Structure formats: C-alpha cells, structure tokens
Amino acid sequence: KLQTPYFHKNPRTDWPPATRACESMASEAQPRLDTSKLQTFDVPPDLTPVVIASFGSFSPPTFLHLRVMEDARDALLEQGKFVVGGFLSPVHDAYGKRSLAPMKDRMEMTRLAVQDSEWLVADGWECAQSGWSRTALALQRMADELAKVPIYVQGCAEPKLNAIKLVMVCGSDLLATFPDVRADGSPVWLPKDQQTILQHNGVVCIQRQGTDVEAVIQQHAVLQDNRHNIHLAQPATTNTISSTLVRGLLARGKSVKYLVPDAVCHYIGTHNLAALPQWQ
C-alpha cells in the first residue's frame, strides 16, 4: 500500500487519534544525531549550508521517499543553498496510524534504505521517545543538534557553529494544512509549532501536478508571512509509488522488487512483515 510519501495522500498533521503528544524528552538515554555523512568541509562562503529532513511513517520506506529527498536537494542547490546532508525520521508507534509496522522494523528498514546513500541518514530520535512527539519538537531537537556541528567555510581559518539551516521536506497537501482548524475550533498545527517550522526553520515543498502552490500560499497569511522560508521543488518525474501500494502488493503475494530498495525487500521477507495484520 505504498502511497506517495505519506504527506501526498494523507498529510501527516500533528494530532494523531487516541494518542498523547510527548511534550518532553524521555528520561532514558537519547540517541545522538548521526552527523557522520554531513559534508561540512569546503563550504562555499556565498552559499547557505542546509540540512533537509523528512518526518513520516516509512511503513515501509520506498524509492519515492528517497527520490523526494533528491528532488528537494536539487531544488535547494538551484536556489543557492549548499545541502550538507539529509535525514529521514520514522514516527513513533504512538502516532496511532493503523498501517504502522512496529517502529523497530520501520527504523531498521529506513536505515537499510539509506545505507548506500552518500548523504542520507535514518534518525531514530522519535522512535526512542516514550510516546509520540509533535513534528515541531522533533524538528527543533534536530536543529539544536545541528547548531553544534562545525562548518568549515572556504577561506575561513576557524569553523563556524550555528551555521546550518534545517529545512523540512513536505508535500503541497501538508503545506495547505498549516492554517487549518478542526470542527471544534482548535488548530491543526499549534501557532508555536507553525513558528518553529515555518519561521525558525523552513520547508521545501514538493509540488504535485495540478496543485498551484503559490495560490495556496497567497490564500493564507501564515504562509505569506513566511514565504521566504518556503522553497518549492518540482519533481523530476511523475512517480506514483507509495507505501500503500507496496503494502497492498505484499498482501496479495505479489513482488515489490524495484519499488523498495533490495535491502528493504529482503528485510520484509526475512521478518515476514507481509503477514502483519496492519498491512492487510
């Protein structure tokens, strides 16, 4: 049931059913952000160093999840940014979406999906918490970690800290939900979370065919006010691979080769994930 990244068909908003947000860090030891793949040397002095991050289900991770990151990176490079790395962060089981495989499996599949990438890393912080964390909290934690990473700019003798800008990857569907309110009048995204994501960090929005993202931005003040932090990315090709599609094929006993990385395909088979009740 591979749907285009979760944000395409079912935007991940920040109010999961029957779950409670984890407002603070769990007491257990927290995993450190893996910065081993960050390209922090020889950064051109006229370019802004950027890290991009995708937060989602990854149940399972597909080639489209990876392709979206490449499209986002290309768009930022064209806009004068220097992309030093990227992260995929699987959501906690407590998010409550029915189709979630156990997070230990989703985390391992995500790690396997990016193991051959020169710049992408799977981040396990969300899965290490005692419960679900709002996207803004996960994003800010990552930004705080990146602030400690030294950047070595060409021509500068000393490394720079607090130099990396963190940008969240999202689809136009999700972007349009920022101003939304529920039937009870409560906001889908808390105002402070909108500020964390849109004002303090930023987003790179993957455009969908038939969606006028600029029109969406112009219709909402919160998006207009942060237009400088909304970067648009045009996909290089039409791609309808989704986790929903993959799960559906698996449930019918069909092949998912070339839809997910081989290592992910092997993991699904070895651990018999096709038999998961939530994948039927």
C-alpha positions in Angstrom: 0.0 0.0 0.0 2.7 2.3 -1.0 1.2 5.7 -1.2 3.3 8.6 -2.4 5.2 9.8 0.7 2.7 9.8 3.5 2.3 13.6 3.1 1.0 13.2 -0.5 -2.3 11.3 0.0 -2.7 11.5 3.8 -0.9 14.5 5.1 0.7 13.9 8.5 -0.9 16.5 10.7 0.0 16.8 14.3 -3.0 15.5 16.1 -3.0 11.7 15.9 -6.0 9.8 17.1 -6.1 8.3 20.6 -2.5 9.3 21.4 -0.9 11.9 23.6 2.0 14.0 22.5 5.3 13.5 24.2 6.0 17.1 25.4 9.4 16.5 26.9 12.3 14.2 26.5 12.0 10.7 27.8 14.3 10.0 30.8 16.2 7.2 29.0 19.4 7.9 27.2 18.7 9.7 23.9 20.3 8.8 20.6 22.6 11.4 19.2 22.1 12.8 15.7 24.4 10.8 13.4 26.4 13.6 11.6 28.9 11.2 10.0 27.6 11.9 6.5 27.4 15.6 6.7 29.5 17.4 4.2 30.8 20.1 6.5 34.2 20.9 4.7 34.9 23.3 1.9 31.5 25.1 2.1 31.5 28.0 -0.3 31.3 31.3 1.6 28.5 32.6 -0.6 26.2 29.7 0.0 24.0 28.8 3.0 24.6 25.4 4.4 21.3 23.5 4.7 20.2 20.1 6.0 16.8 18.7 4.9 14.7 16.4 6.9 11.6 14.2 6.2 9.3 13.1 9.0 6.9 10.3 8.2 5.7 6.7 8.7 8.1 4.9 6.3 5.9 1.8 6.6 7.8 0.7 4.5 10.3 3.2 3.1 10.2 3.2 -0.7 12.2 4.6 -3.6 9.8 7.5 -3.8 10.8 8.6 -0.2 14.4 8.6 -1.4 13.6 10.3 -4.7 11.7 13.1 -3.0 14.9 13.9 -1.0 16.9 14.1 -4.2 14.3 16.5 -5.8 14.4 18.6 -2.7 18.2 18.8 -2.7 18.3 19.7 -6.3 15.8 22.5 -5.8 17.7 24.0 -2.9 21.0 23.8 -4.8 19.4 25.7 -7.7 18.3 28.3 -5.2 21.8 28.9 -3.9 21.9 26.6 -0.9 24.7 24.2 0.0 23.0 20.9 1.1 25.3 19.3 3.6 23.1 16.3 4.4 19.6 14.9 4.9 17.6 12.8 7.5 14.6 10.5 7.4 12.9 10.3 10.8 10.3 7.5 11.3 7.4 8.4 13.6 6.7 6.7 16.9 4.2 3.9 17.1 2.1 6.0 19.4 1.2 8.2 16.4 -1.6 5.8 16.1 -1.8 5.2 12.3 -3.2 1.8 11.7 -0.8 0.8 8.9 2.4 1.4 11.0 4.7 -1.6 11.2 6.4 -1.8 14.6 8.8 1.1 14.9 11.9 -1.1 15.4 11.2 -2.6 12.0 10.4 0.8 10.4 13.6 2.2 11.8 15.7 -0.7 10.6 14.1 -0.6 7.1 14.8 3.2 6.9 18.4 2.6 7.9 18.7 -0.1 5.3 17.1 2.2 2.7 19.7 4.9 3.1 22.8 2.7 3.8 24.2 3.2 0.3 23.5 6.9 0.2 26.4 9.3 0.5 24.3 12.0 2.3 21.1 10.5 3.7 20.8 9.1 7.3 18.0 7.5 9.3 17.4 9.3 12.6 15.9 7.3 15.5 15.2 10.0 18.0 11.4 10.0 17.5 11.2 6.2 18.0 13.4 6.4 21.1 10.9 8.6 22.9 8.3 7.4 25.4 5.5 8.5 23.2 4.6 10.4 20.1 6.3 13.8 19.6 4.9 16.7 17.6 6.8 17.3 14.4 7.9 20.7 15.6 9.6 19.2 18.7 11.4 16.6 16.6 12.5 19.3 14.1 13.7 21.7 16.8 15.6 18.9 18.5 17.4 18.2 15.2 18.1 21.9 14.7 19.6 22.1 18.2 21.9 19.2 17.4 22.9 20.7 14.1 23.8 24.0 15.8 26.7 22.2 17.5 28.1 20.9 14.2 31.1 22.9 13.0 31.0 24.1 9.4 34.3 24.8 7.6 33.9 27.6 5.1 36.4 28.1 2.3 38.9 30.8 3.2 38.0 30.8 6.9 40.6 29.7 9.5 38.0 28.9 12.2 34.9 26.6 11.9 31.5 28.2 12.4 28.8 27.0 14.7 25.1 27.7 14.5 25.6 27.9 10.7 23.3 25.1 9.4 19.8 25.9 8.4 17.3 23.0 8.8 14.5 22.7 6.3 11.7 20.2 6.5 10.6 18.3 3.4 6.8 18.3 2.8 4.2 18.0 0.1 1.8 20.7 -1.0 -1.0 18.8 0.7 0.7 19.1 4.1 1.6 22.8 3.5 -2.0 23.6 2.9 -3.0 22.2 6.3 -0.9 24.8 8.3 -3.8 27.3 8.6 -6.5 24.6 9.1 -8.7 24.3 12.1 -10.8 21.4 13.3 -14.5 21.3 13.8 -14.1 22.2 17.5 -12.1 25.3 16.5 -8.7 24.0 17.6 -5.8 24.5 15.1 -4.4 21.5 13.3 -0.9 23.0 13.9 -0.3 24.9 17.1 0.8 28.5 16.4 4.1 27.9 18.2 4.7 24.9 16.0 3.9 26.9 12.9 6.5 29.4 14.1 9.1 26.7 14.8 8.6 25.1 11.4 7.9 28.0 9.1 9.7 30.9 10.7 12.7 29.5 12.6 13.5 26.7 10.1 11.6 26.4 6.8 10.2 23.9 4.4 10.9 22.6 0.9 7.6 21.8 -0.7 7.4 19.1 -3.3 4.9 20.3 -5.9 2.1 18.0 -7.2 0.7 18.1 -10.6 -2.5 20.1 -10.6 -1.7 21.9 -7.4 -1.0 25.6 -7.5 1.3 26.0 -4.5 1.7 29.8 -5.0 -2.1 30.1 -4.9 -2.2 28.1 -1.7 0.4 30.4 -0.1 -1.4 33.6 -1.2 -4.6 32.3 0.4 -3.2 32.1 3.9 -1.5 34.8 6.0 0.8 32.4 7.9 2.2 31.1 4.7 2.5 34.6 3.1 4.4 35.9 6.2 6.9 33.1 5.9 7.1 32.9 2.1 10.9 33.5 2.2 11.3 30.2 4.1 9.1 28.1 1.7 11.2 26.6 -1.1 9.4 24.9 -4.0 10.7 21.8 -5.6 9.4 20.3 -8.9 9.7 16.5 -9.1 12.0 15.3 -11.9 9.4 12.7 -12.9 5.9 11.5 -12.2 6.1 8.8 -9.6 3.1 7.1 -8.0 5.0 4.6 -5.8 3.6 4.7 -2.3 3.9 2.7 0.9 0.1 2.0 0.5 0.8 0.4 -2.9 3.7 -1.7 -1.5 1.6 -3.0 1.4 -1.2 -3.9 -1.0 1.0 -5.8 -3.3 2.5 -7.7 -0.4 -0.9 -8.6 1.0 -1.7 -10.1 -2.4 1.5 -12.1 -2.5 3.0 -10.0 -5.3 6.5 -8.7 -5.9 7.6 -5.3 -4.6 11.1 -5.5 -6.2 12.2 -2.2 -7.8 9.6 -0.4 -5.6 11.7 -0.5 -2.5 15.4 -0.9 -2.0 16.6 -4.5 -2.2 17.8 -4.4 1.4 14.3 -3.4 2.5 12.7 -6.0 0.3 15.0 -8.6 1.9 14.1 -7.4 5.4 10.4 -7.6 4.7 10.8 -11.2 3.6 13.1 -12.3 6.3 10.9 -10.8 9.1 7.6 -11.8 7.4 6.2 -8.3 7.6 3.8 -9.1 4.7 1.8 -11.0 7.3 1.4 -8.1 9.7 -2.4 -7.6 10.4 -2.0 -3.8 9.9 -0.5 -4.4 6.4 -3.5 -6.4 5.2 
